[in-house]
């Protein structure tokens, strides 16, 4: 959302309503005025507590603020549920609505946890009966996600309602050509054959599949330092991961490094040779181009929009059942010389630069908003 607003904020006026605290945190953000609009970058932001986002208060917020378009980030979050309920009941202005499910309709996301899966399926069935989807515009980050949306919602959503507009990558330093050229010298991680520094940076949740990464590293050759970064979103899952760590050989040193801010991510990736990310599914996966932009190679599943990394010598995208392929890829990085790794790292930086400066992606997002607004005006 920050990237979207930064890219389009000169042409559209964004007002963001969000929680007053981060996921998993007990304390509110510092330096905010809860319940009052304040300027953050190119957007006006209203931070609300849980009580402030109750159905009654949410109705008041949507009824008392003027807007031309509603953009709902996530399909299953409570604010989206409440917004679509109020809309279906005719209690809020009938303005155009864009829903960005952010990968929530992927097979991997819908298959996690029996109870959660049943709840999601039941909710989807109920919303179809209540005609929640009438006139909505759906943003898909890729053709695969567009297919997921149409497959799951069936005849309630037409292909004309689904618009493919990839997420916007924004890596400031890549816009500076001199910074790109000097990135290899800025990296703080030299490479020697027989040793690799490997990183996992994401939410600690089943969807991100850290447990598989740990099991893979237990079967590689050579010495590996494996560092883990990310919020402990699922404590039970983290306990399972810790249990698997107990069986790693002495050649694999693993350490949990805690949470990093968005501003720190680039520097963190610059300390490692390989980002292992066997995710169960991503609608985009911002962390992938961020790793590549820091010259860190990427080993991920084929359940993301990013494909054919091996062709560009910047990493690997493999089926999750190809365990041998994952292990071979890690072994290849472990065995790389400094010269070979630096060549691959330079390719990764160049690839991330192309992604961050892709004008077609920016235009697709502009077109998404224009289409939603024009459809409303034609009514």
C-alpha positions as CSV (number, residue, x, y, z in Angstrom):
1,X,0.0,0.0,0.0
2,X,2.9,2.4,0.8
3,X,4.3,1.8,-2.7
4,X,0.9,2.2,-4.4
5,X,0.3,5.5,-2.6
6,X,3.8,6.8,-3.3
7,X,3.5,6.0,-7.0
8,X,-0.1,7.3,-7.5
9,X,-0.4,9.9,-4.7
10,X,0.2,12.9,-7.0
11,X,-2.8,12.0,-9.1
12,X,-5.2,10.6,-6.5
13,X,-6.0,11.8,-3.0
14,X,-5.5,8.8,-0.7
15,X,-7.1,8.5,2.7
16,X,-6.1,5.5,4.7
17,X,-8.0,4.0,7.6
18,X,-6.1,1.4,9.6
19,X,-5.3,-0.1,13.0
20,X,-3.5,2.0,15.6
21,X,-1.0,-0.9,16.2
22,X,1.0,-3.4,14.2
23,X,0.1,-7.1,13.8
24,X,0.8,-9.0,17.0
25,X,1.7,-5.9,19.0
26,X,0.0,-4.7,22.2
27,X,1.2,-1.1,22.1
28,X,0.0,1.5,19.6
29,X,2.4,3.1,17.1
30,X,4.4,6.0,18.5
31,X,3.8,9.6,17.4
32,X,0.2,9.1,16.2
33,X,-3.0,10.8,17.2
34,X,-5.6,8.1,17.4
35,X,-9.0,9.0,15.9
36,X,-7.7,12.1,14.1
37,X,-6.6,12.4,10.5
38,X,-2.8,13.1,10.0
39,X,-0.5,13.3,7.1
40,X,1.8,10.4,6.4
41,X,3.7,10.7,3.2
42,X,1.3,11.4,0.4
43,X,-1.7,10.1,2.3
44,X,-4.0,11.3,5.1
45,X,-4.2,8.5,7.7
46,X,-6.8,7.7,10.4
47,X,-5.6,5.3,13.1
48,X,-8.4,3.5,14.9
49,X,-8.5,1.2,17.9
50,X,-10.4,-2.1,17.9
51,X,-13.4,-0.3,19.4
52,X,-13.1,2.4,16.8
53,X,-13.5,-0.2,14.1
54,X,-16.7,-1.8,15.5
55,X,-19.6,-2.1,13.1
56,X,-21.4,0.9,14.5
57,X,-18.4,3.1,14.5
58,X,-17.3,1.9,11.1
59,X,-20.7,2.8,9.7
60,X,-20.2,6.3,11.1
61,X,-16.8,6.7,9.6
62,X,-17.9,5.6,6.1
63,X,-21.1,7.8,6.3
64,X,-19.3,10.9,7.5
65,X,-16.4,11.0,5.1
66,X,-16.7,11.9,1.4
67,X,-14.9,9.7,-1.1
68,X,-15.2,8.6,-4.7
69,X,-13.8,5.1,-4.4
70,X,-13.3,2.5,-1.7
71,X,-10.1,0.3,-1.9
72,X,-10.3,-2.8,0.4
73,X,-6.9,-4.4,1.1
74,X,-7.7,-8.1,1.9
75,X,-11.0,-10.0,1.5
76,X,-11.2,-11.8,4.9
77,X,-10.2,-8.9,7.2
78,X,-12.9,-7.6,9.5
79,X,-13.0,-4.1,8.0
80,X,-13.7,-5.6,4.5
81,X,-16.4,-7.9,5.9
82,X,-18.1,-5.0,7.7
83,X,-17.8,-2.7,4.6
84,X,-19.4,-5.2,2.3
85,X,-22.1,-6.0,4.8
86,X,-23.0,-2.3,5.1
87,X,-22.9,-1.9,1.4
88,X,-25.2,-4.9,0.7
89,X,-27.7,-3.5,3.2
90,X,-27.6,-0.1,1.4
91,X,-26.4,1.7,4.6
92,X,-23.3,3.4,3.0
93,X,-23.0,5.4,-0.3
94,X,-23.1,3.2,-3.4
95,X,-19.6,4.1,-4.6
96,X,-17.2,2.0,-6.6
97,X,-15.3,-0.6,-4.6
98,X,-12.0,-2.4,-5.4
99,X,-11.2,-5.5,-3.4
100,X,-7.6,-6.7,-3.4
101,X,-7.5,-10.3,-1.9
102,X,-3.7,-10.4,-1.7
103,X,-3.4,-14.1,-2.4
104,X,-6.1,-15.1,0.0
105,X,-7.9,-17.2,-2.6
106,X,-4.8,-19.3,-3.5
107,X,-4.9,-23.0,-2.9
108,X,-2.2,-22.8,-0.3
109,X,-3.9,-20.0,1.7
110,X,-7.3,-21.8,1.7
111,X,-5.8,-25.2,2.7
112,X,-4.2,-24.1,6.0
113,X,-5.9,-25.3,9.2
114,X,-9.1,-27.3,9.1
115,X,-11.1,-24.9,11.2
116,X,-9.9,-21.8,9.4
117,X,-10.6,-23.5,6.0
118,X,-14.2,-24.3,7.0
119,X,-14.8,-20.8,8.3
120,X,-13.5,-19.2,5.1
121,X,-15.5,-21.5,2.9
122,X,-18.7,-20.8,5.0
123,X,-18.1,-17.1,4.8
124,X,-17.7,-17.2,1.0
125,X,-20.9,-19.2,0.7
126,X,-22.8,-16.7,2.9
127,X,-21.5,-13.7,1.0
128,X,-22.5,-15.2,-2.3
129,X,-26.1,-15.7,-1.0
130,X,-26.1,-12.0,0.2
131,X,-24.9,-10.7,-3.2
132,X,-21.8,-9.1,-1.7
133,X,-20.1,-9.1,-5.0
134,X,-22.5,-7.0,-7.1
135,X,-20.5,-4.4,-9.0
136,X,-17.2,-5.0,-7.2
137,X,-13.9,-4.6,-9.0
138,X,-11.3,-7.3,-8.0
139,X,-7.6,-6.5,-8.2
140,X,-5.4,-9.5,-9.1
141,X,-1.7,-9.2,-8.8
142,X,-1.1,-11.8,-11.5
143,X,-3.0,-13.9,-14.1
144,X,-2.8,-16.8,-11.6
145,X,-4.6,-14.8,-8.9
146,X,-7.2,-13.7,-11.4
147,X,-7.9,-17.4,-12.2
148,X,-8.1,-18.1,-8.4
149,X,-10.7,-15.4,-8.0
150,X,-12.9,-16.6,-10.9
151,X,-12.6,-20.2,-9.9
152,X,-13.5,-19.7,-6.3
153,X,-16.4,-17.2,-6.8
154,X,-17.9,-18.9,-9.8
155,X,-20.7,-17.2,-11.6
156,X,-21.0,-14.5,-9.0
157,X,-18.0,-12.7,-10.6
158,X,-17.5,-12.1,-14.3
159,X,-14.0,-11.9,-16.0
160,X,-14.8,-8.2,-16.6
161,X,-14.8,-7.6,-12.9
162,X,-11.3,-8.9,-12.4
163,X,-8.4,-6.6,-13.3
164,X,-4.8,-7.7,-13.3
165,X,-2.6,-4.9,-11.8
166,X,0.6,-6.2,-10.3
167,X,1.9,-4.9,-7.0
168,X,4.3,-2.0,-7.3
169,X,7.8,-2.6,-6.2
170,X,9.6,0.5,-4.9
171,X,13.3,0.3,-4.2
172,X,14.6,3.8,-3.9
173,X,18.3,3.2,-4.4
174,X,17.8,1.2,-7.6
175,X,16.7,4.4,-9.4
176,X,20.3,5.7,-9.0
177,X,22.4,4.0,-11.6
178,X,25.6,4.6,-9.7
179,X,24.2,3.0,-6.6
180,X,23.3,-0.1,-8.7
181,X,26.9,-0.3,-10.0
182,X,28.4,-0.1,-6.5
183,X,26.0,-2.5,-4.8
184,X,28.4,-5.4,-5.0
185,X,31.0,-3.4,-3.1
186,X,28.4,-2.4,-0.5
187,X,27.5,-6.0,0.3
188,X,28.9,-7.1,3.7
189,X,29.0,-10.8,2.9
190,X,32.0,-12.2,1.0
191,X,31.7,-15.7,-0.5
192,X,34.0,-18.7,-0.1
193,X,33.5,-22.2,-1.5
194,X,32.0,-24.6,1.0
195,X,30.2,-22.0,3.1
196,X,27.0,-19.9,2.7
197,X,25.0,-17.5,4.7
198,X,21.3,-18.3,4.3
199,X,18.4,-16.2,5.4
200,X,14.6,-16.5,5.9
201,X,12.8,-13.2,6.3
202,X,9.0,-13.2,6.5
203,X,6.2,-13.7,8.9
204,X,6.6,-16.9,11.0
205,X,3.4,-18.6,9.8
206,X,2.4,-21.8,8.1
207,X,1.8,-20.1,4.8
208,X,5.5,-19.1,4.6
209,X,6.7,-22.7,5.2
210,X,9.8,-22.1,7.4
211,X,9.6,-25.7,8.7
212,X,10.5,-26.9,5.2
213,X,13.4,-24.5,4.9
214,X,14.8,-25.9,8.2
215,X,14.4,-29.5,7.0
216,X,16.1,-28.7,3.7
217,X,19.1,-27.2,5.4
218,X,19.6,-30.4,7.4
219,X,20.4,-32.2,4.2
220,X,22.9,-29.9,2.5
221,X,26.6,-30.3,2.2
222,X,29.2,-27.8,3.6
223,X,28.8,-25.2,6.3
224,X,25.7,-23.0,6.6
225,X,24.8,-20.1,8.8
226,X,21.0,-19.8,8.8
227,X,19.4,-16.7,10.3
228,X,15.6,-16.2,10.7
229,X,13.9,-12.8,10.8
230,X,10.2,-12.1,11.2
231,X,7.3,-11.6,13.6
232,X,6.1,-14.8,15.5
233,X,2.6,-14.7,14.1
234,X,1.9,-18.3,14.9
235,X,3.4,-19.4,18.2
236,X,2.4,-23.1,17.8
237,X,4.0,-23.2,14.4
238,X,7.2,-21.6,15.7
239,X,7.4,-24.3,18.4
240,X,7.3,-26.9,15.6
241,X,10.0,-25.1,13.8
242,X,12.2,-25.0,16.9
243,X,11.7,-28.7,17.4
244,X,13.0,-29.3,13.9
245,X,16.0,-27.2,14.6
246,X,17.1,-29.6,17.3
247,X,17.9,-32.2,14.6
248,X,20.1,-30.0,12.4
249,X,23.7,-31.2,12.0
250,X,26.6,-29.2,13.6
251,X,27.5,-27.9,10.2
252,X,24.3,-25.8,10.2
253,X,24.2,-22.9,12.7
254,X,20.7,-21.5,13.1
255,X,19.7,-18.3,14.9
256,X,16.5,-16.3,15.3
257,X,17.2,-12.6,14.8
258,X,13.8,-11.1,15.6
259,X,11.9,-8.5,13.7
260,X,13.3,-5.9,11.3
261,X,11.7,-2.7,10.1
262,X,11.0,-2.1,6.4
263,X,13.9,0.4,6.3
264,X,16.3,-2.3,7.5
265,X,15.3,-5.1,5.0
266,X,17.7,-4.1,2.3
267,X,20.7,-4.0,4.6
268,X,19.8,-7.3,6.1
269,X,19.6,-9.1,2.7
270,X,23.0,-7.6,1.8
271,X,24.5,-9.8,4.5
272,X,23.5,-13.1,2.9
273,X,24.1,-15.2,-0.1
274,X,20.7,-17.0,-0.4
275,X,17.1,-16.3,0.7
276,X,15.3,-19.6,1.1
277,X,11.5,-19.0,0.9
278,X,9.5,-22.2,0.2
279,X,6.2,-20.4,0.5
280,X,2.9,-22.1,0.0
281,X,1.7,-19.2,-2.1
282,X,2.1,-15.5,-2.8
283,X,0.0,-13.2,-4.8
284,X,3.2,-11.1,-5.3
285,X,5.8,-11.6,-2.6
286,X,7.5,-8.2,-2.2
287,X,10.3,-9.7,-0.2
288,X,11.5,-11.5,-3.3
289,X,12.5,-8.5,-5.4
290,X,13.8,-6.9,-2.1
291,X,16.2,-9.8,-1.7
292,X,17.3,-9.6,-5.3
293,X,17.8,-5.9,-5.1
294,X,20.3,-6.4,-2.4
295,X,22.2,-9.0,-4.5
296,X,20.9,-11.9,-2.5
297,X,19.9,-15.0,-4.6
298,X,16.4,-16.4,-4.1
299,X,15.2,-20.0,-3.7
300,X,11.4,-20.1,-3.7
301,X,8.5,-22.2,-4.7
302,X,6.7,-22.0,-8.0
303,X,3.6,-20.7,-6.2
304,X,4.4,-17.0,-6.8
305,X,4.3,-14.8,-9.9
306,X,8.1,-15.0,-10.0
307,X,9.3,-17.8,-12.4
308,X,12.4,-19.0,-14.3
309,X,14.9,-17.5,-11.9
310,X,17.4,-20.2,-13.0
311,X,17.3,-18.9,-16.6
312,X,18.5,-15.5,-15.4
313,X,21.0,-17.0,-12.9
314,X,19.5,-15.2,-10.0
315,X,18.0,-18.1,-8.1
316,X,15.4,-21.0,-8.4
317,X,11.6,-21.4,-8.5
318,X,10.8,-25.0,-7.9
319,X,7.7,-27.2,-7.1
320,X,7.3,-27.8,-3.4
321,X,7.5,-31.6,-3.9
322,X,10.9,-31.3,-5.6
323,X,12.9,-31.7,-2.4
324,X,16.0,-32.9,-4.2
325,X,15.9,-29.8,-6.4
326,X,15.8,-27.5,-3.4
327,X,18.7,-29.3,-1.8
328,X,20.7,-29.2,-5.0
329,X,20.1,-25.5,-5.3
330,X,21.4,-24.8,-1.8
331,X,24.4,-27.0,-2.4
332,X,25.1,-25.1,-5.5
333,X,25.2,-21.8,-3.6
334,X,27.3,-23.4,-0.9
335,X,29.9,-24.5,-3.4
336,X,30.0,-21.2,-5.4
337,X,33.3,-19.3,-5.6
338,X,33.4,-15.6,-5.0
339,X,33.6,-14.9,-8.8
340,X,30.6,-17.0,-9.7
341,X,28.5,-15.7,-6.8
342,X,29.3,-12.0,-7.7
343,X,28.2,-12.6,-11.3
344,X,24.9,-14.1,-10.1
345,X,24.5,-11.3,-7.5
346,X,25.0,-8.7,-10.2
347,X,22.3,-10.3,-12.3
348,X,19.9,-10.2,-9.4
349,X,20.4,-6.5,-8.8
350,X,19.9,-5.8,-12.5
351,X,16.7,-7.9,-12.5
352,X,15.3,-6.0,-9.5
353,X,16.1,-2.8,-11.2
354,X,14.0,-3.8,-14.2
355,X,11.1,-4.7,-11.9
356,X,11.2,-1.5,-9.9
357,X,11.2,0.7,-13.0
358,X,8.6,-1.2,-15.1
359,X,6.3,1.4,-16.4
360,X,3.7,-1.2,-17.5
361,X,3.1,-2.1,-13.9
362,X,2.5,1.5,-12.9
363,X,0.2,2.1,-15.9
364,X,-1.8,-1.1,-15.0
365,X,-2.5,0.3,-11.5
366,X,-3.5,3.7,-12.9
367,X,-5.9,1.9,-15.3
368,X,-7.4,-0.1,-12.4
369,X,-8.5,3.1,-10.6
370,X,-9.6,4.8,-13.8
371,X,-11.7,1.7,-14.8
372,X,-13.4,1.5,-11.4
373,X,-14.2,5.3,-11.5
374,X,-15.4,5.2,-15.1
375,X,-17.8,2.3,-14.5
376,X,-19.4,4.1,-11.6
377,X,-19.8,7.3,-13.7
378,X,-21.6,5.3,-16.4
379,X,-24.3,4.1,-14.0
